[in-house]
Amino acid sequence: MSMEPFSIVVDGTAGMPPELARELGLHVLPLHVSFGTQSFTAGVDLTDAEFYARLKEGKDRPTTSQPSIGEAREMFERAAKEGSGKVLVLTIATELSGTYSVCNTTAQQMLGSQLEVIDTRGLAGQIALIGSAVARARRAGASFADGVALARRLAGTVHLLAAIDTLEQLRRSGRASSLQALFGSLLSVKPILEVKEGKIEAIERVRTREKAVLRLKELVESRVAPGSRVRMSVFHTNEPERARVFGEWAQGRFKCTEFWINEVGATVAAHAGPGLVGCCFVPAE
């Protein structure tokens, strides 16, 4: 099938399964995780297993950083070469990281290439589901302008709901207010988070992990009617079994035209900690 070549770059926090990113022909922006003075590139010289082992040691709290302008430029130049000079870049919400501004600055320096940088208004599967939609449209013959329009239309429309074990890690990383972190640590309450328009909000709190997952299911069904056609990703931080069970429920309740389960990896786990299970979903077009 002939297609107008253009490249798609997704933010490293998209946490897309590597084999899916390869299949869809997506470039993934590298992100960095540091423990003390040691810095790693997530998924390159730090596996998820190594990340959790270091987290358990508890010597240094992990921090994350966006790609440098040099790294972004290197990736964009490679992507531009593959995409006849046209590159669509999908980043994490500006409120959550400086990646968008790095990408924008880089794009302005690349004269002679057409680069569109779009703030997806979310993170993790919110970015990945927009990226996969554009990649599939491209495969079906969509032009660069079509791809840009589709990404802009989907930005801010993908739901993200998650049950988290504790807000402690989020509080420490400055990604949730101290008040929310306070109720998260009270009586080992399990908060339910929503990411909407670049903000991480703790919207509910329940007492146990089991109740958290039950409530998560109810909240998903309150946003999209059971039996509806949806595109969905289920994600977790070091909880493969709980994610698998939740995924089976989701596939039984909805007509998932696209579905995957993934470990979101070190860049999200550095802020959320282990024990997170959630999903991103959007009505299928």
N, C-alpha and C positions, 0 to 999 in steps of 0.2 A: 504494500500500500504506500503510495507516495505521500510524504508529509513535508511541510515546510520545516526545515530544521531550525529548532531553537532549543536552548538548554534550560534546564530547571535546576536550581540550587536550593536545597532546604537547610534550615538551621539545624545545627547538631543536637539541639534539645528535642527535635522531632521524634527521636527514639524509634525510628522506623527499622523493622527487621532488615539487616544488611542484604539478605537475599532478595527481599522485595524491592529495596532501593535499586539494586542491580538490574532486576527484571524490568523495572519501570524506567531505567536509565536516568536516575536522579543523582546529582552530585550532593554530597553532604559536607557542610562547613565544619571544620574541626573546632572542637571546644576543649578548654583546658581545665584540669582539676589539679589543685595543689594540696599537698599535706605538708605543712610547715614550709621549708625551703625547697622541697621537691615538687617539681611541676611535671605533669603528664598530659598527653593528648588522649582524651577518652576514646576507648575502643581501638587505639593504635598501640600505645605502649602501656596501657592500663586496662586489663580486662575487668568485667563486672565482678568476677569472683575475687580478683586481687583487691578491687576497691572495697568490697564488703569485709575482706580479711583485715585490711588496714583500718577500716571504720571500727571494727570490733576491738582492735588493739587500743583504740581510743587515745593514742598519744597526741595526735594533732587533729584539729577539726578541719574537715575539707572545705576548701573554697573553690569557686569556679571563676573563670574569666573568659571573655569573648575572644574571638580571633583577632589577631593584629591586622592592620591595614595591609601589611606585606603578605600575610597568609590569604586574606580575602582576595587580594589582587592576583596572586598566583592561581587560586582556584577559578576566579572569574575569567582570567586569560585563557585557561585550559578549556573552560566551558564555552567561551566565545568562539574558540577555534572549532569546537565540535558543532556549535549551533549557528554557524554562518554569521557570527557577530551579534546574535540575539540571545539575551540571557534574562530569565525571570528568576528573581531571588525572593524566597519566602522566609521571613524572619519571625522570631519570637516577639511578643508585644514589647513596645518601647519602655513600658513601665517596669518590665522585669529584667531588662538587660540592655547593654549599650550596643548590642550586635547590629541593630537597625542603623544606628548612626555610623558605625564603622563601614557597613556595606554601602550606605549612601555616599559617604565621603569617597570611598574607593570607586564607586560607579562614576562619580563626577570627574575623576582623574582619567578614566578610560575613554578617551576621545576615539571616535571611529567605531565604537561598539554601541549597540542598543541595549542598555541595561535597565530593567524595571525592578525596583526594590519595593516589596509590599510587606507591610506590617500585618501579620495574620490576626492580630488582636488576641493571640493565645499562645499556647506552648504545647509540647509533646504531640499527642495524637491530633490536636487541633491543626497543627502545621502539617502533619503527615497526611491527614485526610484531604486537605486542600491540594497538597503536592501530588497525591495519587490521582485525584480528579483531573488535574491539569495534564498529567502525564497520559492518562487514558484518553483524554480529549485530543491530545497531540497525536496519539497513535491512530485515532479515528479520523485524522486529517485536519484538526483545528489549526488555525494560523497563530502566529505569535500574539497578534492583537486579540484574538479569541481567548487565548490562554490567559492573557493579562486581565481581560474583562471577567473571565470566570473566577480567577483568584480574588479579584477585588469584590466580586459579588459574594463569594463564600467567606471572606474575612469577617470574623465576628459572629458567624452563624453556627459554628460547630460547638456543640455542648461539651463541657468537661465536668464530670462529677467523680469524686474519689473519697474513699474512706481511708483515713490515715490513723496510724497508731498513736502518734503524739505530735503536738505542734512545737515541741522543744527545738527540734532542728530548724524549723522554719523561723522560729522566734530568734534563734541565735544568728541565722543568716540575714535577719532583717527583712524577710519576705512576708511576715505577718505581724500585726501589731501586738504589743506586749499584753494588751487586754485579752486578745483572742488566745494567746499562748497561755495566759493564766488559766482560763477556763479549760484549756486543753490538758493542763497538768492536774487539775482538781480531780481527786478520786479516780484517777486513771480513766477519764472520760475519753471516748473515741469521737473525734470531730469528723464531720463530713464537709468536704471542701467543694467549692465551685470556682472555676476560672471563667471570668466574664469580662470582656472589654479590658483585658490586661490587668485585672485585679484578682488576687487570690482571696476569697472570702470563706470564712468558716460559717456555714449556713445552718448546721444542726449539730447537736451533740448527743451521743447515746452512750450507754454504759459498757457494752461488751462488743467484741469484734463481730460476733454472730449478729447482734442487733444492728450493727453498723452496715453489714452487707444487706440485711433485709431492708433497711431504710433506704439504702442506695438503690435497690431494685425498685422500690416504690417511687422514688424520685425520678428515676429514668422513665418509668411508665407514666408519670405525671407530665413529662415533657413530650413524649411521643407514644401514640396509642399502640398497645400490643397488636401484633399482626401487620404493622406498617412496614413499608420497605425502607430500610435504613442502611447507611454505610457506617460501620462501627469498628473501633479498635478497643481492645481491653488491654490495660497496661498495669504493670506492678513493679515494685522494688523488692526484689528477693523473695517473692511470694508466688512461685510458679503454680503450685497446687491450688491455692485459693483463686488465682486468676483463671486457671483452667475450668474450675467448677462454675465460676461466675460467667465465663464465656459460653459454657454449655447452656446455662440458663438463658443467656441473651439470644443465642441462636435458636432456642426453642420458642422464645417469646416474639421475636421479630423476624421479618424476612430480610436477612442480611445479604445485600447484593455485593457487599465487600466486607471482609472480616479478617482480623488477625489479632493475635495475642503477642505482646512483647514486653520484655524487660526494658524499662526506659533508660536504665543505665546510670552511670556515675553523675552526669551533669544534673539530673533531676534528683537523684538519691542524696546528693550532697546537701540539698536544701530540705528534702522531705523525710530523709532517713529511710531505713528499711520498713517493711510492713504496710506499704501503700498498695491499695487495689482500687482501680477506677476504670472509667470508660469514656471514650469520646464518640460522639455520634452526630449524624446530620441526616435529614431525610434524603433518600436517594432521588437524584434528578431523573 
